[in-house]
Amino acid sequence: MDFLPTVWFVIIVVLWIGYLFLEGFDLGVGMHMLFSAKNENQRRVMLNAIGPVWDGNEVWLVTAIGATFAAFPDWYASLLSSLYIPLVFVLLALIFRAVAIEYRGKGKSVRWSRFWNAALGIGSLVAAFGIGVTLAASTTGLPLDANGDRVGGPLAWLTPSTIVGGLAVVGFSLVHAATFLALKTDGDVRLAGNRFAGRVSPIAVLPLLAWALIVQFSSGSPLSWALVVVAAAAVVVAWSANRGGSEGLAFVGFGLFLIAAMAAIFLAQYPVVLPSTISRSFDLTVASASSAPYTLGVMSVVACFGIPLVLAYQGWTYWVFRKRVSASHIPEAHPVEPAVRRA
């Protein structure tokens, strides 16, 4: 009876992990533009490294939320209504970030560039933190009553666990972006990415490990604990690879760390999709929060065609733009004449 709900729970988990893996380095690059880049040329190298793929990566977020709405409407309703404030900030941050990417090169003044650089960096930071808060709340719990409604004030979602989740996504994104820039660029940006990953990664990954441990001590299983061990081992391998100059292995290692840690979190939570901190009897589960079997069946048929198509075109995009970007590929900035001249 719970087969299709379980399948869709797994699909949604995969979508969230895919989003964190792909959009993680996008958001991290945006944050790195605030402090890692020393000049405009380095910022343009960073931006061109993610330029062909950043908007495609956001498809995973839209698909994850849309799949939750269709497959688990009660989960969607309770989670998003309880987190209205942080999710509004996430939405605004993603809008400012997208506009900044498109607008920052359209002006001529230093002031113009600085403003949009700040919008890009702060927007990436707020979006990463808000997504972490959302996922942490979904795995550590919210004060929900028997109807799935939030109990308490507008900041009832703000707990030590959700703050750890927000810091986890921010920290991982910074390290993931550093290894991505080391793998995708050349020159000073590549060196800076390697240095950052080597120095900061042992500290930056701690919130994600802490989040995984919080969930494990609450409802962990032997398999989920084994995944936490895999995640910790992947960090050690990735850090050692970075120190040894193996940029590809470092990137894969930190990616495996994310996959294992998030899989451990969601596996320990299953079959609960949204715990209640008021009473375990108010938990939303895979069975109680799911749509009707007919709805899930239709969704499954559509997903069999849609998901491979999305994976194919996104994989093709990464293959086409697989080569490194360096300062030599960035043309000199030049003024753009207006299309309509003033009289």
C-alpha positions as CSV (number, residue, x, y, z in Angstrom):
1,M,0.0,0.0,0.0
2,D,2.9,2.4,0.7
3,F,4.9,1.4,-2.3
4,L,4.2,4.5,-4.5
5,P,4.4,6.9,-1.6
6,T,7.8,5.5,-0.7
7,V,8.9,5.7,-4.3
8,W,8.0,9.4,-4.4
9,F,9.6,10.1,-1.1
10,V,12.8,8.7,-2.5
11,I,12.4,10.7,-5.7
12,I,11.9,13.9,-3.7
13,V,15.0,13.2,-1.6
14,V,17.0,12.6,-4.8
15,L,15.7,15.9,-6.2
16,W,16.8,17.8,-3.0
17,I,20.2,16.1,-3.0
18,G,20.6,16.9,-6.7
19,Y,19.7,20.5,-6.1
20,L,22.2,20.9,-3.2
21,F,24.9,19.2,-5.3
22,L,24.4,21.3,-8.4
23,E,23.1,24.6,-7.0
24,G,25.5,24.3,-4.1
25,F,28.5,25.4,-6.1
26,D,26.4,28.1,-7.9
27,L,25.4,29.6,-4.6
28,G,28.9,29.2,-3.2
29,V,30.4,31.0,-6.3
30,G,28.1,33.9,-5.6
31,M,29.3,34.1,-2.0
32,H,32.9,33.8,-3.1
33,M,32.6,36.8,-5.3
34,L,32.2,38.9,-2.1
35,F,35.6,38.0,-0.7
36,S,37.7,35.6,-2.8
37,A,37.9,37.6,-6.0
38,K,40.6,40.3,-5.9
39,N,39.5,42.2,-9.0
40,E,36.9,42.5,-11.7
41,N,38.6,40.1,-14.0
42,Q,38.5,37.3,-11.4
43,R,34.9,38.0,-10.7
44,R,34.1,37.6,-14.4
45,V,36.0,34.3,-14.5
46,M,33.9,33.0,-11.6
47,L,30.7,34.2,-13.2
48,N,31.6,32.6,-16.5
49,A,32.4,29.3,-14.8
50,I,28.7,29.0,-13.8
51,G,27.2,31.1,-16.5
52,P,26.0,28.2,-18.8
53,V,24.5,26.1,-16.0
54,W,23.3,28.2,-13.1
55,D,19.7,28.6,-14.3
56,G,19.4,25.0,-15.3
57,N,20.5,23.9,-11.8
58,E,17.5,25.8,-10.3
59,V,15.2,23.4,-12.1
60,W,15.9,20.9,-9.4
61,L,14.5,23.2,-6.7
62,V,11.3,23.9,-8.7
63,T,10.9,20.2,-9.4
64,A,11.5,19.2,-5.8
65,I,8.9,21.6,-4.5
66,G,6.4,20.8,-7.3
67,A,6.8,17.0,-6.7
68,T,6.2,17.6,-2.9
69,F,3.0,19.6,-3.7
70,A,1.7,16.8,-6.0
71,A,2.8,13.7,-4.1
72,F,2.5,14.9,-0.5
73,P,0.1,17.8,-0.3
74,D,-0.1,17.7,3.5
75,W,3.7,17.8,3.8
76,Y,3.8,20.7,1.4
77,A,1.1,22.6,3.1
78,S,2.4,22.2,6.7
79,L,6.1,22.9,5.8
80,L,5.6,25.9,3.5
81,S,3.0,27.6,5.6
82,S,5.1,27.1,8.8
83,L,8.2,28.6,7.0
84,Y,6.5,31.4,5.3
85,I,8.9,34.1,6.5
86,P,12.2,32.3,5.6
87,L,10.9,31.1,2.3
88,V,9.8,34.6,1.3
89,F,13.4,35.7,1.9
90,V,14.7,32.7,-0.1
91,L,12.4,33.8,-3.0
92,L,13.5,37.4,-2.9
93,A,17.2,36.3,-2.6
94,L,16.9,34.1,-5.7
95,I,15.3,36.9,-7.6
96,F,18.0,39.4,-6.7
97,R,20.7,36.8,-7.5
98,A,19.3,36.1,-10.9
99,V,18.9,39.8,-11.7
100,A,22.4,40.5,-10.5
101,I,23.9,37.9,-12.8
102,E,22.2,39.5,-15.8
103,Y,22.5,43.2,-14.8
104,R,26.0,43.5,-13.4
105,G,27.7,43.7,-16.8
106,K,25.2,46.2,-18.2
107,G,26.5,49.3,-16.5
108,K,29.7,51.3,-16.8
109,S,30.4,52.5,-13.3
110,V,32.3,50.8,-10.5
111,R,29.4,51.7,-8.2
112,W,27.0,49.8,-10.5
113,S,29.2,46.7,-10.4
114,R,29.7,46.8,-6.7
115,F,25.9,47.0,-6.0
116,W,25.1,44.0,-8.2
117,N,28.1,42.0,-6.8
118,A,26.7,42.6,-3.3
119,A,23.2,41.6,-4.5
120,L,24.6,38.4,-6.0
121,G,26.7,37.5,-3.0
122,I,24.1,38.3,-0.3
123,G,21.3,36.8,-2.4
124,S,23.3,33.5,-2.6
125,L,24.0,33.6,1.1
126,V,20.4,34.2,2.1
127,A,19.1,31.5,-0.4
128,A,21.6,28.9,0.9
129,F,20.8,29.6,4.5
130,G,17.0,29.6,3.9
131,I,17.1,26.3,2.0
132,G,19.1,24.8,4.8
133,V,16.6,26.0,7.4
134,T,13.7,24.5,5.4
135,L,15.3,21.1,5.0
136,A,16.4,21.1,8.7
137,A,12.9,21.9,9.8
138,S,11.5,19.1,7.7
139,T,13.9,16.6,9.3
140,T,14.1,17.8,12.9
141,G,10.6,18.9,13.4
142,L,8.1,21.8,13.7
143,P,5.5,22.5,16.4
144,L,2.5,21.0,14.5
145,D,-0.8,20.1,16.0
146,A,-3.1,17.3,15.0
147,N,-4.3,19.2,11.9
148,G,-0.7,19.9,10.7
149,D,-0.9,23.5,11.6
150,R,2.0,25.4,13.2
151,V,1.6,26.2,16.9
152,G,3.4,29.3,18.2
153,G,4.5,32.7,16.8
154,P,5.9,33.5,13.4
155,L,9.4,32.6,14.6
156,A,8.5,29.2,15.9
157,W,10.6,27.6,13.2
158,L,13.8,29.3,14.4
159,T,15.5,26.7,16.6
160,P,19.1,25.6,17.1
161,S,18.6,22.7,14.8
162,T,17.3,24.9,11.9
163,I,20.2,27.3,12.4
164,V,22.6,24.4,12.2
165,G,20.8,23.3,8.9
166,G,21.2,26.8,7.5
167,L,24.9,27.0,8.4
168,A,25.3,23.5,6.9
169,V,24.2,24.4,3.5
170,V,26.1,27.7,3.6
171,G,29.3,25.9,4.7
172,F,29.0,23.1,2.2
173,S,28.2,25.5,-0.6
174,L,31.4,27.6,0.1
175,V,33.6,24.5,0.1
176,H,31.8,22.9,-2.9
177,A,32.2,26.1,-4.9
178,A,35.9,26.3,-4.0
179,T,36.5,22.8,-5.4
180,F,34.4,23.5,-8.4
181,L,36.3,26.7,-9.2
182,A,39.6,24.8,-8.8
183,L,38.3,22.2,-11.3
184,K,36.6,24.6,-13.7
185,T,38.9,27.6,-13.9
186,D,42.6,28.3,-14.3
187,G,45.0,30.9,-13.0
188,D,44.5,32.9,-9.8
189,V,40.9,31.8,-9.3
190,R,41.9,28.2,-9.5
191,L,44.7,28.7,-6.9
192,A,42.3,30.6,-4.6
193,G,39.8,27.8,-4.8
194,N,42.4,25.2,-3.8
195,R,43.6,27.3,-0.9
196,F,40.2,27.9,0.4
197,A,39.1,24.3,0.3
198,G,42.3,23.2,2.0
199,R,42.1,25.7,4.8
200,V,38.4,26.1,5.5
201,S,36.8,22.7,4.6
202,P,37.5,21.0,8.0
203,I,35.5,23.7,9.7
204,A,32.9,24.4,7.0
205,V,31.6,20.8,6.8
206,L,31.0,20.5,10.6
207,P,27.5,21.9,10.6
208,L,26.3,19.3,8.1
209,L,27.9,16.6,10.1
210,A,26.2,18.0,13.2
211,W,22.8,18.1,11.5
212,A,23.3,14.4,10.5
213,L,24.2,13.5,14.0
214,I,21.2,15.3,15.5
215,V,18.9,13.3,13.4
216,Q,20.7,10.0,14.0
217,F,20.6,10.4,17.8
218,S,16.8,11.0,17.5
219,S,15.8,8.3,15.1
220,G,18.9,6.7,13.4
221,S,19.2,3.1,12.2
222,P,22.3,1.0,11.6
223,L,22.2,1.8,7.8
224,S,21.8,5.5,8.4
225,W,24.7,5.5,10.9
226,A,26.8,3.7,8.3
227,L,26.1,6.5,5.8
228,V,27.3,9.0,8.4
229,V,30.5,7.1,8.6
230,V,30.8,7.1,4.8
231,A,30.2,10.9,4.8
232,A,33.0,11.4,7.4
233,A,35.3,9.2,5.4
234,A,34.5,11.1,2.2
235,V,35.5,14.4,3.9
236,V,38.9,13.0,4.8
237,V,39.4,11.7,1.3
238,A,38.4,15.0,-0.3
239,W,40.5,17.1,2.0
240,S,43.5,14.8,1.4
241,A,42.9,14.9,-2.4
242,N,42.8,18.7,-2.3
243,R,46.1,18.9,-0.3
244,G,47.6,16.5,-2.8
245,G,46.5,18.5,-5.9
246,S,43.9,16.0,-7.1
247,E,41.1,18.5,-7.9
248,G,38.7,16.1,-9.5
249,L,38.9,13.7,-6.6
250,A,38.4,16.5,-4.1
251,F,35.3,17.7,-6.0
252,V,33.9,14.2,-6.1
253,G,34.8,13.5,-2.5
254,F,32.9,16.6,-1.1
255,G,30.0,15.7,-3.4
256,L,29.9,12.1,-1.9
257,F,30.0,13.7,1.5
258,L,26.8,15.6,0.8
259,I,25.1,12.7,-0.8
260,A,25.9,10.3,2.1
261,A,25.1,12.9,4.8
262,M,21.7,13.9,3.3
263,A,20.8,10.3,2.6
264,A,21.6,9.4,6.2
265,I,19.3,12.3,7.4
266,F,16.3,11.3,5.3
267,L,16.8,7.6,5.8
268,A,16.8,8.0,9.6
269,Q,13.6,10.1,9.3
270,Y,11.7,7.6,7.1
271,P,8.7,7.0,7.2
272,V,8.1,10.4,8.8
273,V,8.2,13.3,6.3
274,L,7.6,16.1,8.8
275,P,8.0,15.4,12.6
276,S,6.0,17.3,15.1
277,T,7.8,18.5,18.2
278,I,4.6,18.6,20.2
279,S,3.7,14.9,19.9
280,R,4.9,12.1,17.8
281,S,1.3,11.1,17.2
282,F,1.1,14.4,15.1
283,D,3.9,13.4,12.8
284,L,3.2,13.5,9.0
285,T,4.3,10.2,7.5
286,V,4.7,8.8,4.0
287,A,1.4,7.1,4.2
288,S,-0.7,9.9,5.9
289,A,0.6,12.8,3.9
290,S,0.5,11.3,0.4
291,S,-1.9,11.9,-2.5
292,A,-4.3,9.2,-3.7
293,P,-2.8,6.1,-5.5
294,Y,-4.2,7.2,-8.8
295,T,-2.5,10.6,-8.6
296,L,0.8,8.9,-7.7
297,G,0.4,6.4,-10.5
298,V,-0.1,9.1,-13.1
299,M,2.9,11.1,-11.7
300,S,5.0,7.9,-11.9
301,V,4.3,7.4,-15.6
302,V,5.1,11.1,-16.4
303,A,8.3,10.9,-14.3
304,C,9.5,7.8,-16.3
305,F,9.7,10.0,-19.4
306,G,10.4,13.4,-17.8
307,I,13.3,12.6,-15.5
308,P,15.5,10.9,-18.1
309,L,14.9,13.8,-20.4
310,V,16.0,16.4,-17.8
311,L,19.1,14.4,-16.9
312,A,20.0,14.0,-20.6
313,Y,19.8,17.7,-21.5
314,Q,21.5,18.8,-18.3
315,G,24.3,16.2,-18.8
316,W,24.7,17.4,-22.4
317,T,25.0,21.0,-21.2
318,Y,27.8,20.1,-18.7
319,W,29.6,18.1,-21.4
320,V,29.5,21.0,-23.9
321,F,30.8,23.5,-21.4
322,R,33.3,21.1,-19.7
323,K,36.5,23.0,-20.4
324,R,38.3,25.4,-18.0
325,V,37.7,29.1,-18.0
326,S,40.6,31.5,-17.5
327,A,41.4,35.2,-17.6
328,S,42.5,34.8,-21.2
329,H,39.0,33.9,-22.2
330,I,37.5,37.0,-20.8
331,P,37.4,39.9,-23.3
332,E,38.0,43.5,-22.2
333,A,35.0,45.3,-20.9
334,H,33.6,47.8,-23.4
335,P,30.8,50.3,-23.2
336,V,27.5,49.4,-24.8
337,E,25.9,52.1,-26.9
338,P,22.2,52.6,-26.4
339,A,19.9,51.3,-29.1
340,V,18.0,54.6,-29.3
341,R,20.0,57.8,-29.4
342,R,18.7,60.8,-27.6
343,A,17.7,63.8,-29.7
